[in-house]
Each structure stands twice: as C-alpha cells, then as structure tokens.
Amino acid sequence: MTAAMHDEFPPPGEWTTDDLDRLPDDGRRRPELLDGNLLMSPSPTRLHQSIAGRLMAALEETCPADLDVTQGVEVRISRRRSFIPDLLVTELDASVRNPSQYRPNEVLLVVEIVSEGSRSIDRVLKPALYAEADIPYFWRVETEAGIVVHAHKLDPVKQIYVEQARMTDGILLPEPWEMDIPLARITPRGR
C-alpha cells in the first residue's frame, strides 16, 4: 500500500464499487466486495492456476461462437457486492467492449476453484449470491481428493442452484452447451 492510500482508505462507512475503482493498480490481486466489506483472498496456488488455465482452454475450444471464456474478471453484482470468479463465460457482445467488469446479466457461467483459504466462500457464500444475481450456471471445482467438478443450474423461481452433475472422470454436460471434456485434459502435471 502507498502512503496516499492510508490517508484516503478505508473510506468512512462501507466500501462501494466506486471505492474499488479508486484503488491504485499496484499489480496485486484486486479485492472482492461483500456487503460493503473488502475480501482479500490469498494468492492462488500453482495447482489452482494450472486447473484454471487448462479448464479455460478446454471451455474455449468447445464453446459456441456467441460466447466468450475468460478468467479473473470482476462481476459487479451491486454497489456493495463484487466478486472475481476464477473463470467465467459471458456473451460475446459483452466481451467485445473489453470490460474490467461484467454485469450479472452478461454472465452465463461462473467457475470457482476451491482453495484451502476459500472453502466456505466458494462452497456456500458465492453460490448463494451468484444465484441471487440470476447467473444461470455455477461450477465448483474441488481438488482435495483428485479433481471433482460440481455443475449447478439455477432454479430461477427459488433462486438457488440445483446440482446437475458431480463429475470425477470428465465434464459431460448438455448445457450450457454440449461438452465432453475428459478431466485428464484439465489435470495439471504431477497431480
């Protein structure tokens, strides 16, 4: 942090996305925002980043031309809530503007890769808030006992995610588009 940041931050009261926009770009991970409170995640591990990169490439190879796959771009849920999923799939039209953040209605799928320091947030908190924001699909990737992908689809009436599949061999799903990705494709070397 710079000395100037100590004078201006934290702002009085709760943090907002406007405050996030005023933070200096110091090359570090950008904080997330939960109900006006900053969430600072630890740096990701090599395993986490390898899975994210491999999964991003596999999704990119299979996704329809009207969609875009990216990683680590902010989803602004509200003025007081902002998350940065590990991977996300958006409408191509929204990605063409090269945004540093997306609105929830532009996002089709969010993927969180659970890390030791993010278990409760990735397993409980984020799915509940992504569902509340009407993001149609949510995947959670677990890594404790091999790679397990939990695919969920939004129940728009109840605003909760319903598990579609728990996959330990491959990502075989009919939606959000038809895909068949062997888990070996996203498993890092030495795993």
C-alpha positions in Angstrom: 0.0 0.0 0.0 1.1 3.5 -0.7 1.2 6.3 1.9 -1.5 8.2 0.0 -3.8 5.2 0.3 -3.6 5.3 4.1 -4.9 8.9 4.0 -7.9 8.1 1.8 -8.7 4.5 2.6 -10.6 2.9 4.1 -13.4 5.3 3.3 -15.9 6.3 6.1 -18.7 3.8 6.3 -18.9 0.8 3.9 -16.9 0.2 0.8 -18.6 0.5 -2.6 -17.6 -0.4 -6.1 -16.7 3.3 -6.6 -14.1 2.9 -3.8 -12.8 -0.2 -5.6 -12.4 1.9 -8.8 -10.3 4.4 -6.9 -7.8 1.9 -5.6 -4.4 2.2 -7.2 -3.4 -0.6 -9.5 -0.5 -2.0 -7.7 -0.3 -5.2 -9.7 -1.7 -7.3 -6.9 -4.9 -9.2 -6.8 -7.9 -7.0 -6.7 -10.1 -7.3 -3.6 -13.7 -8.5 -3.7 -16.6 -6.8 -2.0 -19.2 -8.4 0.2 -21.9 -6.1 1.6 -19.5 -3.2 1.8 -16.6 -5.2 3.3 -13.4 -6.0 1.4 -12.5 -9.6 0.9 -8.8 -10.3 0.3 -8.0 -13.8 -1.0 -4.6 -15.3 -0.6 -2.5 -15.7 -3.7 -3.6 -18.8 -5.7 -1.5 -21.9 -5.7 0.1 -23.5 -8.7 -2.5 -26.3 -8.7 -5.3 -23.7 -8.7 -3.8 -21.7 -11.5 -3.0 -24.7 -13.6 -6.5 -26.1 -13.4 -7.9 -22.6 -14.2 -5.7 -22.3 -17.3 -6.4 -25.8 -18.6 -10.2 -25.5 -18.0 -10.3 -22.1 -19.7 -8.6 -23.6 -22.8 -10.9 -26.6 -22.8 -14.0 -24.5 -22.5 -12.8 -22.1 -25.1 -12.3 -25.0 -27.6 -15.9 -26.2 -27.1 -18.0 -23.1 -26.5 -20.3 -21.7 -29.2 -19.2 -18.7 -31.2 -21.6 -16.3 -29.4 -19.9 -16.8 -26.1 -16.5 -15.9 -24.6 -14.4 -17.6 -21.9 -12.1 -15.6 -19.6 -10.7 -15.7 -16.1 -10.3 -13.4 -13.2 -12.7 -10.6 -14.4 -14.9 -8.9 -11.9 -18.7 -9.5 -11.8 -20.4 -6.4 -10.3 -23.5 -7.7 -8.6 -24.4 -4.4 -6.9 -22.7 -1.3 -5.5 -21.8 -3.2 -2.4 -21.1 -6.7 -3.9 -18.4 -7.5 -6.4 -16.7 -10.9 -7.0 -14.0 -12.1 -9.2 -14.7 -15.7 -10.3 -11.8 -17.9 -11.3 -13.4 -18.5 -14.7 -16.5 -17.0 -16.4 -18.4 -17.4 -19.6 -20.1 -14.3 -21.0 -22.0 -13.2 -24.0 -19.5 -12.4 -26.8 -21.2 -9.0 -27.3 -20.4 -8.0 -23.7 -16.8 -9.2 -24.1 -16.1 -7.2 -27.2 -16.0 -4.0 -25.2 -13.0 -5.5 -23.3 -14.5 -4.8 -19.8 -12.8 -4.9 -16.5 -16.1 -5.9 -15.0 -19.3 -7.6 -16.1 -22.9 -7.2 -15.0 -24.5 -10.4 -13.8 -27.0 -10.4 -16.8 -24.0 -10.7 -19.2 -22.6 -13.8 -17.4 -23.8 -17.3 -18.3 -21.4 -19.4 -16.1 -19.1 -18.8 -13.2 -16.5 -21.3 -12.0 -14.9 -21.2 -8.6 -11.9 -23.5 -7.9 -11.9 -24.2 -4.2 -8.7 -23.4 -2.3 -7.8 -24.1 1.3 -8.4 -20.4 2.2 -11.7 -20.1 0.3 -13.7 -23.2 1.2 -16.7 -21.6 2.9 -16.8 -18.7 0.5 -16.6 -20.9 -2.7 -18.9 -23.6 -1.4 -21.6 -21.6 0.4 -21.4 -17.8 0.1 -20.6 -17.2 -3.6 -23.1 -19.8 -5.0 -25.9 -18.2 -2.9 -25.0 -14.7 -4.1 -24.4 -15.7 -7.7 -27.9 -17.4 -7.7 -29.4 -14.3 -6.2 -27.9 -12.3 -9.1 -29.6 -14.8 -11.6 -26.4 -16.1 -13.1 -27.7 -19.3 -14.9 -24.8 -21.7 -14.2 -22.3 -22.2 -11.4 -19.5 -24.8 -11.2 -17.4 -25.6 -8.2 -14.1 -27.4 -8.7 -12.8 -29.4 -5.7 -9.2 -30.5 -5.6 -8.7 -32.2 -2.2 -9.2 -35.8 -3.3 -8.5 -35.6 -7.0 -10.4 -33.2 -9.3 -14.2 -33.2 -8.9 -16.4 -30.8 -10.9 -19.8 -29.9 -9.4 -22.0 -28.4 -12.1 -25.1 -26.5 -10.9 -28.0 -24.9 -12.8 -30.1 -22.0 -11.4 -33.7 -22.7 -10.3 -34.9 -19.2 -11.2 -38.0 -19.4 -9.0 -36.2 -20.4 -5.8 -33.0 -18.5 -6.8 -30.8 -21.4 -5.8 -28.5 -23.7 -7.7 -29.5 -27.3 -8.2 -26.7 -29.8 -8.8 -26.7 -31.1 -12.4 -23.7 -33.4 -12.1 -20.8 -34.4 -9.9 -18.0 -35.4 -12.3 -14.9 -37.3 -11.5 -13.9 -38.6 -14.9 -14.9 -35.9 -17.3 -17.2 -32.9 -17.9 -20.0 -34.4 -19.8 -23.0 -32.0 -19.9 -25.7 -31.0 -22.4 -25.8 -27.4 -21.1 -25.0 -24.5 -21.0 -23.7 -26.1 -24.3 -22.9 -29.7 -25.2 -19.5 -30.6 -23.9 -17.4 -33.7 -23.3 -14.1 -32.7 -21.6 -12.0 -35.5 -20.0 -10.8 -34.5 -16.6 -7.3 -35.6 -17.7 -7.5 -32.6 -20.0 -7.6 -30.2 -17.0 -5.4 -32.1 -14.6 -2.0 -30.5 -14.1 1.2 -32.4 -14.5 2.3 -34.1 -11.3 -1.2 -34.4 -10.0 
